[in-house]
Amino acid sequence: MKKLMAVAGFAAVAASVPTLSAAQAATASPHTFTGNVSLVSEYRYRGIAQTDFRPALQGGFDYAHSSGVYVGTWGSNVSWLSDQGSSDGGSSLELDLYGGFKNTIGDFGYDVGVLYYYYPGKFDTWTAAGNPKPNTTELYIAGSWKMLTLKYSHAVSDLFGAKDSEGSNYLDLSANFDLGAGFTLGAHVGHQKVKNSSDFDYTDWKIGIGKEYAGFSWGLAYVDTNTNDVWKNYRDKNLGKGTVVLSVGKTF
């Protein structure tokens, strides 16, 4: 009987002590660090080829606070600057630095921040011709509802080396649908407006499917634009022509 009472007493005490998982949850850190790496068959940004139709290796790191504040960096190889044939080499790297604040309220969410695109390299020939360096700063604001997201980006510098293009903007509408079994269907349409250079204005769109498998994210997407003849590379190829992009990546 004494043994039964002792066991019952121990069980009662044990029941009153928080479990390890509960204690961990109660002391969970407000800081989150994540990294990502991916390989894509071609780097397309806003529908425009950035690697002259060749593969790209990409990756980044992010920090987020439980308050909603976040900062991060992301990079990729590019060729659209070095492909110009400039004697000073241009740049073969894009490095993005960004930060902002985001939050959700029920099914609604919002995100505001700043994004700086940096292209390390020499641009003496580029600037000697009267063009600004391609480094670009944009402010953005986005609102989401369930699977839909609408985002507006506004350049507060010249846009990617285009002269007198401060004030250019990009409007982006995207949607993601859970198909089940780990599959996601994504769709996007966006419009780029280039200040003082309306010939460079265009619309791009994308539809694709993603799948989580074996610890990796796999993607297949079709990307296209309505760009005209001004968006061409040094080989007279349309940088915005429709293409299929394959991707595989991992977040850690």
N, C-alpha and C positions, 0 to 999 in steps of 0.2 A: 504494500500500500504506500509506504514511504517512497519507494522507487517510482511508483506511478505518479505521486504528487510532485516529485522532483522533476520528472519528465514533463508534466503538464506545466509546471512553473517555468521551466526552461523554454518551452514552446511559446508561452505567453510573452516572455521577455524577448525572444527572437522575433516574434511578430511585431513587437513595438519598435524594433530597430530598423531604420531604412535599409533597403537592399542596396547592394553595391551600385547597380545601374541607376537607382534613384538618387543616390548620393552624388554619383558622377554627373547626372543631369543637373542637380542643384548647383554644382560647382563648375558647370561647363564654361569654358573660356569664351569671352565675347569676341575673340580674335579668330579669324579664319584665313588660312593661307592655302592656296591651290596653285597648281601648275598644269600646263597642257602642252602637248606636242602633237603635230599632225603632218602628214604627207599628202599633198594634193597633186593631181595630174596636171593642173594648171591653176595659177593664181589669178582669179578674176575679182576686181574690186569695182563695185557699182556697175558690173557688167563688162568692164574694160579689161583686156588682157594686160597683166603686169609683168609677166615673165616670157613674153613673146611665144606663147602657146607651149611652153615647156613646164616641167614639174617644179614644185616649190616645197621646201622644208620650212615649217612654221612652228612657233611656240611662244609661250609667255608665262608670266607669273602674276597672281592677283592677291591682294589683301583686302579683306572686308571686315568691318566692325558691326556688331549687332545693332548699333544705332542707325545703320544704313549708309555710313560713309565707306567709300572704297577707293583704292588706287590700284594701278596695274601697268604692266608693260607687255608688249607683244611685238614680235619681229618676223620678218620673212625675207627671203632673197627676192630681188626684183631685177628687171633688165631694161625697163623702158627708158631709163636715163642713160645707162652705158651704151645702149643700142643706137643712140643718136650719132655715134661716130665722132664724138668730141675728143679733141686731143688731150684734154685734161681728165678723161676717164669717167666723169659723172659719178654714179653711185650704183652699187649692186645690192644694197641693203635698205630695207624700210624698218624703222624702229618707231613704234607708237607708244606714247606715254599718255595716260589718262587718269582722271579722277572725278568723283562726283558723289551724289547722294541719291539713294533710291529707297522706296518703301512700298508696301502693299496695304490696301484697306479693303478687306473682303476680296471680291473678284477684280478690283481695280488696283492698278499700280502706276507709279510714276518714277521717272529717272531723269536727273539733270546733271550735266557735267561738262568737262572740257577735254578735248583730244588734240594732241600735238603729234604731227607726222614729221619725223626727222629722217633725213637722208644724208648720212655722212659721206664726204667726198669733196673733190675739187670741182668748182663750177666756173672757172675763170672765163672760159669761152662763152658759156651760157650767159653770165652776167655782163660780159663785154658787149654782147649784142643788145643790151638794154632789158634783159629779162631778170626777174627776181629769182632767188634760189627757190627750189621746189618745196622747202620746209613750209608746213601749213598748220594753222591753228583753227580749230572749229569749236563752237559751243553747240551743245545739243540738248534737246528736251524730248522726252518720250512718254507716252501714256499707253497703258495696256488694259484690256478687258478680256478676261478669260483667255482665249487662244489668239486674240488679235492685238497687234502692237502698231502704233503710229508714231513715227519719229521724225523730227525736223532738225537738220544740222545747218549751221550758219557760219561761214568762213569770216573770221575777223582779221585775216591776213590775205595776201594774194593766194589764189588756189593752185597749188601744185606747179608753180612756176609760170602761170599765166599772168601777163602784165595787166595791171589795173583791174584785177578780178576780185578784190576785197568786197564782201557782201554776197558772194555766190552762195547758193543754198541747195540742199538736197532733201527731198521729202520721200519717206519710205513707209510703205504699208506692208506688213507681213503677218502670216498666220501659220500656226502649227496645230496639226490634228493628230491625236493619239489613235492609231489604228489597232492597237492591241498587239499582244505577242512581241512587244519591244519595238514595233515599227512606228515611225512618225512621218507624216506627210507634211512638207513645208512648202509654202508659196510666198512669193514676194513680188512687188512692183514698186519701182522708184523713179523719180524724175530729177535729173541734175540740171540746174540752171547756172550758167556761167555769166557773171556780171560783165557787161560791156562786150561780150562775145557770144551773141545769140546763136551763131552758127555751130557752136559747140554744145548747145542744149540737146538733151536726148532723154529717152525713157528706156529703162531696162527692166527685165523681169526674169524670174527663176521659179522653177518647180522641181522638187526633189523628194527623195525618200531616205530616211535614216534608220539604222538598226543597231542596237547594242548587242554585241556578240563576243564571247570569249574575252571580256574585259576591255574591248575596244569599241569605238564608235565608227561605224561604216556609213558612207554616204554616196549617193548617186543623184546628180542634179543636171537639169538642162538649163543653160543660161543664154540669154539673147538680148539684143538691143535694137533700137531703130536708128543707130548712129549713121551719119552720112560720111562722105569722103574725107572729111577733115580728120577723122580719128583713124589714122593709118600709121604703120611703123615704117622703118627705113626701107623695107622691102615692098612697100606699097600694099601691104596686107591690112584689111580692115580689122582693127583691134577689138571691135565690138560684135563680130559675127557670132552666130549661134554655135554653141559647143556643148558637149557633155563633160562634166567634171566629176572625177572619182576622188574620194578622200577616205583616209583612215586616221584615227587619232585616239589619244588617251589622255584622260584627266587624272591627276594624282595629287 
